[in-house]
Amino acid sequence: MNNDEPKTTILVVDDQPANIQALGALLKDEYRVRVATSGEKALAMLQDGNQELPDLILLDIKMPGIDGYEVCRRLKENPATSGIAIIFVTALDAASEEEHGLNLGAVDYITKPFNPAIVRARVHTHMNLKRKTDLLEKFALLDGLTGIPNRRHFDELFDKEMRRCLRNGLPLSVIMTDIDHFKGFNDNYGHGAGDKCLQKVAGALSGSLVRPGDSICRYGGEEFVALLPGTDAAGAREVAERLRVAVEALAITHEHSSAAPVVTVSLGAATLDPRRDSETDRQPLLSRADQALYAAKEAGRNRVA
């Protein structure tokens, strides 16, 4: 592993302290090692939304209470944990046991007493596979033209942040953003210039977000969307105005716009506040932002509604 890369995390689940110590000593130089001494403790740890999920789990099968097979089954049924790679490390060496474990979704099966070199090699192999998979997923969530997150990424993030904000009683704001008269820009300056315009606008929008939890995504065509967890309506309007100013400050000539002689954006902001809004107000948050965007366009564009 590159020394500049952060260590990936392995969770060792075993009811025998000697096994935990042996695996921990074997892997601690290359990976962050966390431990759980029962299936119940492992599931509680993995279901704690405040804890980072491990990259791989070394899971014993024979444990008091919830055994390793049941832990694996529950993890694979939960969308939040189904992607975690699981290697069974167990004294059960029958072919039928191995087949059962792999059918449950485990990626490998190591029998005890284990060979340290074999454990290290197999863990290394599956970690490399995970890094490659994560890289492919990262590219799948990025817009190819602008390099910022795409619609798929937004949809996944929106669902996650909606649940978190409702659970914690925090507001959630979204800002729909549309480049004014972009068709006229493309028609008169060419699609090459249009692509460069989109890239510059995406950069200006991204650079205007100051909180780590805020994000901007390309929603489609010339439309962008900002997601602002924990931001109330007043804060959303402030951010939206900052986005508008940042795009106008690019000073990209647009002689075919009725809004301004340069490229501008119209923005519509909407906020969900669980402390105030009813159940019926929660679902159409994106629709309300879209309606606000339409109102900004109707009012003359290059403005926030």
C-alpha positions in Angstrom: 0.0 0.0 0.0 1.2 3.5 -0.8 2.3 5.2 2.4 0.4 8.4 1.4 -2.9 6.6 1.3 -5.1 6.4 4.4 -5.3 3.0 6.0 -8.3 0.9 5.1 -10.3 -0.7 8.0 -10.8 -4.3 8.9 -13.3 -5.5 11.5 -12.3 -8.8 13.2 -15.3 -10.6 14.8 -14.4 -13.5 17.0 -15.4 -14.6 20.5 -11.8 -15.9 21.2 -9.4 -13.2 22.4 -6.4 -15.2 21.2 -7.7 -15.2 17.6 -8.4 -11.5 17.7 -4.9 -10.8 19.0 -3.3 -13.0 16.4 -5.2 -11.5 13.5 -4.7 -8.0 14.9 -1.0 -8.4 15.2 -0.9 -9.8 11.6 -2.7 -6.9 10.0 -2.2 -3.8 12.1 0.8 -2.5 10.2 -1.2 -2.3 6.9 -4.7 -1.7 8.1 -6.8 -0.1 10.9 -8.1 -3.1 12.9 -11.4 -2.9 14.9 -12.7 -5.8 16.9 -16.0 -7.2 18.1 -16.2 -10.2 20.4 -19.7 -11.3 19.4 -22.2 -11.2 16.5 -24.5 -8.9 18.5 -21.6 -6.4 19.1 -20.6 -6.5 15.5 -24.1 -5.8 14.3 -24.6 -3.0 16.8 -21.3 -1.4 15.7 -22.2 -1.7 12.0 -25.7 -0.2 12.5 -24.4 2.8 14.4 -24.7 5.6 11.9 -22.0 7.6 13.7 -19.3 5.0 13.0 -17.4 4.5 9.8 -18.1 1.2 8.1 -15.2 -1.2 7.7 -13.8 -2.1 4.2 -13.6 -5.8 5.1 -14.8 -8.1 7.8 -13.0 -11.2 9.1 -15.9 -13.2 10.6 -15.9 -16.3 12.8 -18.8 -18.6 12.4 -19.2 -20.5 15.7 -20.0 -17.8 18.3 -22.4 -17.8 21.2 -25.7 -16.0 20.4 -25.8 -14.8 16.9 -23.4 -16.9 14.8 -21.3 -15.7 11.8 -23.7 -17.1 9.2 -26.6 -15.0 10.7 -24.4 -11.9 11.0 -23.4 -12.3 7.3 -27.1 -12.8 6.2 -28.2 -9.6 8.1 -25.4 -7.5 6.7 -26.1 -8.7 3.1 -29.9 -7.9 3.5 -29.1 -4.3 4.6 -28.4 -2.0 1.7 -26.1 0.1 3.9 -23.8 -2.8 4.7 -24.4 -5.2 1.8 -21.3 -4.0 0.0 -18.8 -4.9 2.8 -16.5 -7.8 1.8 -16.7 -10.7 4.3 -14.2 -13.4 4.8 -15.1 -16.3 7.1 -12.3 -17.4 9.3 -13.4 -20.6 11.0 -12.6 -24.1 12.2 -15.5 -25.5 10.2 -13.7 -27.0 7.3 -16.4 -29.1 5.6 -17.0 -28.3 1.9 -20.7 -27.9 2.7 -19.9 -25.2 5.3 -17.7 -23.3 2.9 -20.4 -23.5 0.2 -23.0 -22.2 2.6 -20.9 -19.3 3.6 -20.1 -18.3 0.0 -23.8 -18.6 -0.9 -24.6 -16.2 1.9 -22.4 -13.6 0.1 -19.0 -14.0 1.7 -16.0 -13.4 -0.7 -13.7 -16.0 0.8 -13.3 -18.7 3.4 -10.2 -19.4 5.5 -10.0 -22.4 7.9 -8.4 -22.5 11.3 -5.7 -22.9 12.3 -4.9 -20.3 9.7 -1.6 -19.7 7.9 -0.5 -16.1 8.5 0.9 -15.7 5.0 -2.4 -17.0 3.5 -4.5 -14.7 5.5 -2.3 -11.7 4.6 -2.4 -12.6 0.9 -6.1 -13.1 0.7 -6.9 -9.9 2.7 -4.5 -8.0 0.4 -6.3 -9.5 -2.7 -9.7 -8.5 -1.6 -8.6 -5.0 -0.5 -7.2 -4.4 -3.9 -10.4 -5.6 -5.5 -12.3 -3.2 -3.3 -10.1 -0.2 -4.2 -10.7 -0.9 -7.9 -14.4 -1.3 -7.3 -14.5 2.0 -5.3 -12.7 3.8 -8.1 -15.1 2.5 -10.7 -18.1 3.6 -8.6 -16.5 7.0 -8.0 -16.2 7.5 -11.8 -19.7 6.3 -12.3 -20.9 9.0 -9.9 -19.1 11.9 -11.6 -20.3 13.9 -14.6 -17.9 13.2 -17.5 -17.8 16.8 -18.8 -17.7 18.9 -15.7 -16.0 16.5 -13.2 -18.5 17.3 -10.5 -21.0 14.7 -9.1 -23.8 13.7 -11.4 -27.5 13.1 -11.1 -27.1 9.5 -9.8 -24.8 10.7 -7.1 -27.3 13.4 -6.1 -30.2 11.0 -5.9 -28.3 8.7 -3.6 -27.0 11.6 -1.4 -30.4 13.3 -1.3 -32.1 10.1 0.1 -29.3 9.7 2.7 -29.4 13.3 3.8 -33.2 13.4 3.9 -33.3 10.5 6.3 -30.5 11.9 8.4 -32.1 15.4 8.7 -35.5 13.9 9.5 -33.9 11.6 12.1 -32.0 14.5 13.8 -34.7 17.2 13.4 -32.5 19.3 11.2 -33.5 21.4 8.1 -32.5 20.4 4.6 -32.3 22.8 1.7 -31.9 22.3 -2.1 -31.2 24.9 -4.7 -32.1 24.2 -8.4 -29.9 26.2 -10.8 -30.3 26.8 -14.5 -28.1 28.6 -16.9 -30.1 31.4 -18.5 -30.7 31.1 -22.3 -28.2 28.4 -22.7 -29.7 27.1 -25.9 -29.1 30.6 -27.4 -25.5 30.4 -26.2 -25.0 27.0 -27.8 -26.7 28.0 -31.1 -24.6 31.1 -31.5 -21.2 30.2 -30.1 -21.1 26.5 -30.8 -21.3 23.4 -28.7 -17.5 23.5 -28.0 -18.0 26.9 -26.4 -21.1 25.5 -24.6 -19.1 22.7 -23.1 -16.4 25.1 -21.8 -19.1 27.3 -20.4 -20.6 24.4 -18.5 -17.2 23.5 -17.1 -16.6 27.1 -15.9 -20.0 27.4 -14.4 -19.6 24.1 -12.6 -16.3 25.2 -11.2 -17.7 28.5 -10.0 -20.7 26.8 -8.3 -18.4 24.2 -6.6 -16.0 26.8 -5.5 -18.7 28.9 -3.8 -19.7 26.2 -1.4 -17.7 26.6 1.9 -19.1 23.9 4.2 -17.7 20.4 3.7 -21.2 18.8 3.9 -22.6 20.9 1.1 -22.5 19.6 -2.5 -23.3 20.7 -6.0 -24.2 18.2 -8.8 -24.9 18.4 -12.4 -28.6 17.6 -12.6 -28.8 17.4 -16.4 -28.1 19.6 -19.4 -27.5 23.1 -18.2 -29.2 22.5 -14.8 -27.3 22.0 -11.5 -28.6 21.3 -8.0 -27.1 22.1 -4.6 -27.8 20.1 -1.5 -27.4 21.9 1.9 -27.9 19.6 4.9 -28.6 21.5 8.2 -29.3 24.8 6.3 -32.5 26.8 6.9 -34.4 28.9 4.4 -32.5 32.1 5.2 -29.2 30.3 4.8 -30.3 28.7 1.5 -31.1 32.1 0.1 -27.7 33.4 1.1 -25.9 30.5 -0.5 -28.1 30.8 -3.7 -27.2 34.5 -4.0 -23.5 33.6 -3.6 -23.8 31.0 -6.4 -25.5 33.6 -8.6 -22.9 36.2 -8.1 -20.1 33.7 -8.7 -21.4 32.7 -12.1 -22.0 36.3 -13.2 -18.5 37.2 -12.0 -17.1 34.7 -14.6 -18.0 37.4 -17.2 -18.5 34.9 -20.0 -19.9 37.0 -22.9 -23.5 36.1 -23.9 -24.8 38.6 -26.4 -27.9 36.5 -27.0 -29.3 36.6 -23.4 -32.1 38.9 -22.3 -31.0 38.6 -18.7 -27.5 40.2 -19.0 -24.6 40.6 -21.5 -22.8 37.7 -19.7 -23.7 34.2 -18.7 -26.0 34.1 -15.7 -28.1 31.6 -13.7 -31.5 31.6 -12.2 -32.0 29.8 -8.9 -34.9 28.3 -7.0 -34.4 27.4 -3.3 -36.6 25.3 -1.1 -36.2 24.1 2.5 -37.6 21.2 4.6 -37.7 21.9 8.3 -38.9 18.8 10.3 -39.6 21.0 13.3 -42.2 23.0 11.3 -43.3 21.2 8.2 -46.0 18.5 8.1 -45.6 15.1 6.6 -47.2 16.3 3.4 -44.6 19.0 3.0 -41.7 16.5 3.1 -42.0 14.7 -0.2 -42.2 17.5 -2.8 -39.0 19.3 -1.7 -37.4 19.0 -5.1 -40.7 20.0 -6.8 -40.9 23.2 -4.6 -37.3 24.1 -5.6 -38.2 23.5 -9.2 -41.2 25.7 -8.9 -39.1 28.4 -7.3 -36.7 28.2 -10.2 -39.5 28.6 -12.6 -40.6 31.7 -10.7 -37.1 33.2 -10.9 -37.2 32.7 -14.7 -40.6 34.3 -15.0 -39.5 37.3 -13.0 -36.7 38.0 -15.4 -33.9 35.5 -14.7 -30.5 36.1 -13.1 -32.1 36.0 -9.7 -33.0 33.8 -6.7 -36.6 32.8 -5.8 
